[in-house]
Amino acid sequence: MSGFKQLVFSGVQPTGNLHLGNYLGAIKKFVALQESNDCIYCVVDLHSLTAQLVHDDLVAQTRSITAAFLASGIDPKKHIVFNQSRVMQHAELAWIFNCVARIGWMNRMTQFKDKAGKDRENASLGLLAYPSLMAADILVYRATHVPVGDDQKQHLELTRDIAQKFNNDFSARIASLGVGVPMQIGDETVNGFFPITEPVIGGPAARIMSLRDGSKKMSKSDPSDLSRINLTDDADTISKKIRKAKTDPDALPGEVAGLEGRPEAENLVGIYAGLADMTKEAVLAEFGGRQFSDFKPALADLAVEKLAPVAGEMRRISADTAYIDAVLRDGGERAGTKAEATMKTVREIIGLLDN
Ligand code: TYM
């Protein structure tokens, strides 16, 4: 139970092509959630600077992710679609969260460790502080629910830790200003300014793996294009990639337990389930006992059927950059008004002179 108004927020970085993992793990959920929630969906361009500071095509990438949102069915009039850098309050709150969060918390993030590699001293400060900006993205709207793929789980746990520490550190100020909202923490009801956000992760497609290696997640940065299906791939490319996807020699099992120790088989079944809105159990009830030579063409047909319309819409919308920019401008204005309302109170809670 929480007194916060239910609000969905999520973000996608404008780096590289969107792939099937982004689509099934995140964007498809964004579309489903907009039916019965207020939603804010953001192209997080400031985050992308942590991977690469100098871009040739950041504007084009930002528009392309926006086109993917719109092509997938996100309604920018009922909800809010914008790019992060337009709303400077994200960066302002991130700075405050940099002072709330501890270096040890950031050092424990597996994505930081993976991305920084061996030469951690030489990683940018932005890469270390990445989760703090992510927490700010969410909490500047006091969002309660965040749909993401499984790889973002640790970042969302950190967002909860930051919210909780802010609420604790400033509990007296929050109480004296009367800006706390009641929420349940364990058995206790406490007043806090920031909600303890719920991740929305799960379903058969929360973690889509590489088509070449079932132990690695499907990723924009994998050097092999055969490892992923891009949202912009045409039907022939999608079919070829599925045909070439790594598998094992056995037939599909009749039950989910039989996928244990068969990561490539599990991944393809998960992809089918995600695309068809089925459970893995239901997919295996249909395909159990069949060989991959049967299953792969069915999967390819389904993937083409579901993705081709999105790719077509993306191409159509991408051609109209004036429309995309107008969506982002309008979304940025509406997001900015909400973010500023939060920041006014945050400045007051902290004691920053703002008159
Ligand atoms: P990003 O841009 O890497 O990915 C966008 C979304 O796609 C999901 N995803 C996957 N899901 C399933 N299987 C996969 N192989 C796969 N690969 C990616 C990601 O989990 C994500 O949901 N840090 C975020 C962006 C971000 C954000 C936020 C998200 C910034 N601020 C605030 C939510 C709320 C990221 O790098 O996502």
Residues whose N, C-alpha, C, O or C-beta is under 5 A from the ligand:
A	BS01	TYM	F9 S10 G11 V12 Q13 G21 N22 G25 A26 V44 H47 M134 D137 V146 P147 V148 G149 D150 D151 Q152 A205 A206 R207 I208 M209 K217 M218
